[in-house]
């Protein structure tokens, strides 16, 4: 369980189950598990705001979770959200309710504010997020990325601890699939600020929202 990435053509990464991770309190009863993942190129980051390559997103998808997941048959299913919701306001407003008892791998409560923080961080031009443009249909995202508006004006807000409301500029049928994409996953502000520029550059400079956590990797 202390394997490190090996630069021998194909890299191998060992992941470990998070015993007290996301989900209900019952997740602490899960048995400890691990599995290895083979990749064709070296991992560069596990920071969802800065990831731009397939390997990075593969590892983020293995250790993090968003509002939705894409299951067999390309079907969208609930992830951190309680259920898949239908948009209102002519397809421009999505209101998601998070599952109860969600936690980060460091024990912090995972709340609606973590999505707001993450999306604003990605849209902020100072972050230099490679995939910031994928948020273009979120209200004010393009203006924020262009430096014309503050990140606080992004069309996402937390209503209490468990409700995330997103406002789009126009109806976007594929938006539900984006909720399963790493760029839109939550981030723990406490961890990002604690690790600073080291955030996402090593398995120890990261906290995880999914059922697995990464061990033994460093960039």
N, C-alpha and C positions, 0 to 999 in steps of 0.2 A: 504493500500500500504506500510505499515511498518511491515508487518508480518515477523517473523523470523523463522528460521528452528526450528522445534519442534522434540525432540528426544522421540517420543512416538510410536515407532515401525515403522511407516511410516512417512517420512518427507514431508513437504509441502513447496514449494518455490513459491513466487509470483514474477512474472516478469513484467516489465513495458516497453511499447513501447518507442523507442528512436525517438523523434520527428525530430531531425536534424542529423540523423545517416547516415549510408551508403546509397549510391545510388545518384540519381540526386538531384538537388536543390529542386525539387518538393516534396521530402520526408518530408520537413518541413510543408507541408500542411496536412499531415496525422493526423487523429484523435488519441487522446491518448487512448491506450488500455492496458489491462493487462490480464494475465491468470495464473492459478496455475498448477503446475506439481507435480505429486505424484511419489516419489521414495522409493525403498525398503531399502536403506542404506544411511548413512550420506555422505554428500558431503565433499571431502577432499581438492580439489583444482580446480581452474578454469584457471590455468596456462597451456596452451596447450603443453608446453615443458615437463611438469612434470606429467601430468595426465596419469594414468595407469588403472583406473577402469571405469566401465560402467557408474556409476552415474556422475562422473566428465565429461566424454565425452558427456553424454546426455545434461548436462547443458551448456557445451561449444558449442554444436551444436545448442542449443536454443538461444544463445546470440552472437555467432560469425558466420562468414561466410568465406568460402574459395573460391578458384577460381571456383570450381564446387559444385553442390549439386546433391544428388541422389533423384530423384522424383519417383512417382508411377510407378510400373513395373520395378523397378531397373534401370531406365533410367537416365543417366548422363545429367544434364542440366547446363547451365551457372549460376554462382553465382556472384562473384566479377568480373569475366572475362566477356568480351563482348559476347563471344560465345565459344562453344566447338570446339577445334582445332584438326587437324590431325598432327601427328608428322612427322618430316622430318629426313634427315640423317639416312635412314634405320631404322626409328622408335626410334632413340636415342636423338632427339632434339625436345623439345616442346617450342613454342613461344606463350605466352599468352598476350593479350592486355586487360588491366583493363578498366572497365566502367569509364566514365567521372564523375568528381565531387564527388568521394568517400571521406567520412570523418569518422573519429573515433568519438566515443560518446563525447569526450572532445573537439571536434572541429578541431583537427589536420587533415591535409590532409592525406588520405591513399594512399600510392604510392607503386611502384614496390619495393622500398628499404625496405619496411616493410616485404615483403616476404623473401628477401635476409637475413635480420637481423634475422628473426624468424628461418629460416632453419639452419643458421649458429649457432645460439644459441643452438638449439636442438642437432646438431651434435657435438658441443663442449663437450668434456668429463668432463669439469669443471661444466657443468650444471647438470650432472647426470640424463639425460633424460631417463626415463624408456622405451620409445619407439624409441630411437635413431636408433635402428637396422632396423626399417621399412624404413629407407632412404638408405639402403644398395645398391640399384641400381642407386642412384644418384652418379655421378662421384666424386670420392675421399671420399665419405662419410665414408666408412669402415676404411680407413686409418686415417681420422680425429678423428673418435670415439676411435680409438686405440692410439691416441696421437702421430701419426707418421707424421701428416700434420697439418698445421694451418687451422682453419675454413674458412679463406678467400679463400682457394683453392677448396671449395665445388662447385659442378657443377651447380651453379645458379648465375645469374647476372641480374642487372637492366639495361635496355636500355632506358634511358630517365625516365620520371616519370610514364609512364603507361605500359611499356613492361617488362615482366618477361621471361627470357629465361633459360630453364633447360636442362642440358646435362646428359644423362644416360650412364651407362657402357654398356648396352645392351637393345635391344627392350623389353619393358615390357607392354604387352597388358592390364594389370589391373591397370596401372599407373593412368589412368583417374579417377578411383574410389578413389585412394589415395588422389586426389586433393579435395575430399569432406570429408576427415578425419581430425580431430582436430589437429593432430600433424603437419600438413602442412598448417595451417591457419597463417595469418600474425600476427605480434606483433608490437606494437608501442614502438620503442626503448626509446623514451622520457619517457613513462610511466614505462617501466621496470626499467630503471635506477633511476627514481624518487622514486619508491616504494621499490626498492632493494629486500631484503628477504621477505618483506610483499606482494610483487606482487602476485596476484592470491589467496591470503589467505582470502580475504574478498571482498564483492561486491564493497566496496568503494576503494579498492586498485586494480582497474582494469579499463580498457577502452574496449569498445566493437565495433566490426566491423559489427555486424548483426543488424537486425531490432528491437531487444529487448535488454534491459539491466537488470541485476539482481539488486534487492534491498533487504536490510535487512538481508543479510547473512554474517556470519563470522565463521571462522573455530575455 
